[in-house]
Amino acid sequence: SDLQRHKAQISRLTDALVRSSQKSKLRDELLSETQRKLRAAQEAAKVEGDKAEERTRSLEEAEKLLAKRSEQCRQLYELIGVLEGRLAEQTETAANAPSTPR
């Protein structure tokens, strides 16, 4: 009968609607989970980026300090060379000077 056919059709449509609704809910949950994971990954990437920038700044400061220390060492070696030269001159002058009896 028509009534039974309509009831069966309504039942099939209701079942299809329930399945479709369940699939939609599952897709929404998956989308929500994916968005949460994406936000977490973006936050982690930002933290790592900030750490990398800090390490870069620290490295640049260390390089500047090393360059300064290297220049100071170069100046010290230069000064030591001058002082050694003067000491050698004084030693040579003293060795060549006539000794005076006391």
Secondary structure as the mmCIF struct_conf table of DSSP 4:
data_model
#
loop_
_struct_conf.conf_type_id
_struct_conf.id
_struct_conf.beg_label_comp_id
_struct_conf.beg_label_asym_id
_struct_conf.beg_label_seq_id
_struct_conf.end_label_comp_id
_struct_conf.end_label_asym_id
_struct_conf.end_label_seq_id
HELX_RH_AL_P HELX_RH_AL_P1 ASP A 2 ASN A 96
BEND BEND1 ALA A 97 ALA A 97
HELX_LH_PP_P HELX_LH_PP_P1 PRO A 98 SER A 99
#
